[in-house]
């Protein structure tokens, strides 16, 4: 499951960096032992889930991966931009820290 978490975090952060053109923050939490990932940016442009991607396209696969591999995912709009989030099921196969992921920001905001 570590691979899935890393893949999905990479996809959502890449989308934020490429499209938001703003600082990006990643927050991991473990409500009830499940992994919840939030990627926060300052853009009010919502992501678009592309349903049909051609073999030669070099983009458009990130959100379908998030949809297909996560338990849940979504987007929350707020006054300063948006949060794209997803959750993965409870399980110790992706939690390397016995205390869980903690409720903290693990990647500080950075200017893009």
C-alpha positions as CSV (number, residue, x, y, z in Angstrom):
1,X,0.0,0.0,0.0
2,X,3.0,2.3,0.4
3,X,3.3,2.3,-3.4
4,X,-0.3,3.3,-3.8
5,X,-0.1,6.1,-1.3
6,X,3.1,7.4,-2.9
7,X,1.7,7.2,-6.4
8,X,-1.5,9.0,-5.5
9,X,0.3,11.7,-3.5
10,X,2.6,12.2,-6.5
11,X,-0.3,12.5,-8.9
12,X,-2.3,15.0,-6.8
13,X,0.8,17.2,-6.0
14,X,1.9,17.2,-9.6
15,X,-1.6,18.4,-10.6
16,X,-1.3,21.2,-8.1
17,X,2.1,22.2,-9.2
18,X,1.3,22.2,-12.9
19,X,-2.1,23.8,-12.7
20,X,-2.5,25.9,-9.5
21,X,0.7,28.1,-9.9
22,X,0.6,28.8,-6.1
23,X,2.1,27.5,-2.9
24,X,1.1,23.8,-2.3
25,X,0.7,22.1,1.1
26,X,0.3,18.4,1.8
27,X,-1.4,17.2,5.0
28,X,-1.5,13.6,6.1
29,X,-3.8,12.4,8.8
30,X,-5.1,9.1,10.1
31,X,-8.7,9.4,11.2
32,X,-9.6,6.0,12.6
33,X,-6.4,4.6,11.3
34,X,-7.1,5.2,7.6
35,X,-4.8,7.4,5.7
36,X,-6.2,10.8,4.5
37,X,-4.2,13.0,2.2
38,X,-5.0,16.6,1.5
39,X,-3.3,18.7,-1.1
40,X,-4.1,22.4,-0.6
41,X,-3.4,25.1,-3.1
42,X,-4.6,28.7,-3.7
43,X,-6.2,28.2,-7.1
44,X,-10.0,28.3,-7.5
45,X,-9.8,26.3,-10.7
46,X,-11.2,22.8,-10.0
47,X,-9.6,19.7,-11.3
48,X,-11.3,17.9,-14.2
49,X,-11.6,14.1,-14.2
50,X,-10.8,13.0,-17.8
51,X,-12.8,9.9,-18.5
52,X,-11.1,9.0,-21.8
53,X,-7.4,9.1,-22.2
54,X,-5.6,8.0,-25.4
55,X,-2.5,5.9,-25.4
56,X,-0.4,8.7,-26.7
57,X,-1.6,11.4,-24.3
58,X,1.0,12.5,-21.8
59,X,-1.5,13.7,-19.2
60,X,-5.0,13.0,-17.9
61,X,-4.3,9.8,-16.0
62,X,-3.8,11.2,-12.5
63,X,-7.3,11.7,-11.3
64,X,-8.6,8.4,-12.8
65,X,-5.9,6.7,-10.8
66,X,-6.9,8.5,-7.6
67,X,-10.6,7.6,-8.3
68,X,-9.8,3.9,-9.0
69,X,-7.2,3.3,-6.2
70,X,-8.5,5.3,-3.3
71,X,-11.5,4.5,-1.0
72,X,-12.8,8.0,-1.5
73,X,-11.7,11.3,-3.0
74,X,-13.0,14.7,-3.6
75,X,-12.4,18.5,-3.8
76,X,-13.4,21.1,-1.2
77,X,-13.5,24.7,-2.2
78,X,-12.5,27.3,0.3
79,X,-12.0,31.1,0.5
80,X,-8.3,30.8,-0.4
81,X,-8.4,28.1,-3.1
82,X,-9.2,24.4,-2.8
83,X,-8.2,21.1,-1.2
84,X,-8.0,17.9,-3.2
85,X,-8.2,14.9,-0.9
86,X,-8.3,11.1,-0.9
87,X,-8.3,8.3,1.6
88,X,-6.9,4.8,1.7
89,X,-8.2,2.0,3.9
90,X,-7.0,1.3,7.5
91,X,-4.1,-1.0,7.5
92,X,-0.6,-1.3,8.9
93,X,0.9,-2.3,5.6
94,X,1.4,1.4,4.6
95,X,1.9,2.9,8.0
96,X,5.7,2.8,8.7
97,X,5.4,4.8,11.9
98,X,3.7,2.8,14.7
99,X,2.1,6.0,15.9
100,X,0.4,6.4,12.6
101,X,0.8,9.3,10.2
102,X,0.0,11.8,12.8
103,X,-2.1,14.9,12.1
104,X,0.6,17.2,10.8
105,X,1.7,18.8,7.6
106,X,4.6,16.8,6.3
107,X,5.5,18.9,3.3
108,X,5.7,22.6,4.1
109,X,4.1,25.2,1.8
110,X,6.5,26.1,-1.0
111,X,6.2,28.7,-3.7
112,X,5.9,27.1,-7.1
